Amino acid sequence: MEKEKLNKNTLQTYITESFYLINDKLKRQQSNSNAKPLRKPQKKLYKKTVYNLQQLEKVLCGNDSKYENLRKLLKMNERYRILIDFFIVADSLKIDRKRKKATNKNKDIRFMNESGDYFFALPIDKFIELRGGTRSSISKNINLFVLLGFIGKVNPYEIEPFSVYQQEIQRQNKIAKTTSAVRKKEIFFEGKKIDYNFTTLYFVSKITNKKLKEADEKAKKLFENNFTIRAFTCLYIVKYFGVEESKKVYFHDNLLEDTEYSNFLQGEIKKAILLLVEKQGYANKKQVYKLVKDKCVAKNFEIPENKFAPDYNIKREYGRPRTSPSNTFETEYKRVLAEFLQKNKNIRLSSTPTKEMQEVFELQDKQHILYDINYLKERKQ
């Protein structure tokens, strides 16, 4: 069935249907369980949400070239629907209803940003329950919206521990936490250890014209660098947008930029993969490592492992802690793989080779391989 052309009427129809569908699920959750529901159904959308949806409509249904790249990105695979649904679910948290300003002493300003936008928890699995989708796709698209500036993320570790603990305790019956969706942190209060699970916190700000312009510029950069949602990872953001932008999306401690040496080693890894694939139709990680092992030592580039060493804070070209050749290889192999597969469409990745692959490539075990799809087809005939 051909997709209906997107215009103001079809967009508004989707928003209305999604609003009632999500709220219907919330009502049924409330009626079918003695426990309090995750979200309370709302009768209407609040002002900030309505405004943000109007801004999206301006982008999606416009005909000018002002937001051309952003429009193309949001329409691709209809990902704008995920963003709309996120706004609707977040809206049910009453994130801007009768809120007092952050300067009001009766409100805990630790749970809002400088603009007065309140933080809220929304586990990915619960969002999927309300609107559908796969965990991988939804998670990556939400991270994309964070990069674009439509959604904000807050690292719960950076908020005063006991305050977060109190807030989470108060709503622990409202939020069903799952092992895959939470992070764990140990905190101490009055000398006693407190173990508690933390979810990522979000906030939604007003989408201004300035934000739309910045988002369009980022969308343009994404397309210039072979964007696909599958390859949209922490490493991708670091490579093309830098560590600071990546820190807004991911809260890893080991976010690293590419350097002269890492670029050199990644180039050698690419050459090794292509050489092996051309020669035998496939390549595995062990074979690639064997070819580049001698180049995985960069003592002149590394920083000392011991942080108390006299020259620990001296900036080196490599900018990574000293480690073994195999660990250096693993780091750069992971960083280069997604981009390599994007640019070499005939080469595919298989984590569990089929029986047919094992026979064609004469594999001894089911280890992860990179293989030439054309080579495989020729040998099958």
Secondary structure, DSSP 8 states (H G I E B T S, - for coil): -------HHHHHHHHHHHHHHHHHHHHHHHHT-SS--SS---SS--HHHHHHHHHHHHHHT--SSTTHHHHHHHHGGGTHHHHHHHHHHHHTTTTTSS---TT-TTS-GGGB-TT--B-EE--HHHHHHHH---HHHHHHHHHHHHHHTSSEEE-GGGS-HHHHHHHHHHTTTT----GGG-EEEEEEETTEEEEEEE--EEE-----HHHHHHHHHHHHHHHHTT--STT-SHHHHHHHH-HHHHHHH---S------HHHHHHHHHHHHHHHHHHHHHSEEEHHHHHHHHGGG---TTT-B-S-TTSTTTTS--SS-SB---HHHHHHHHHHHHHHHHHHH-TTEEEESS--HHHHHHHT-SS---EEEEHHHHHHHH-
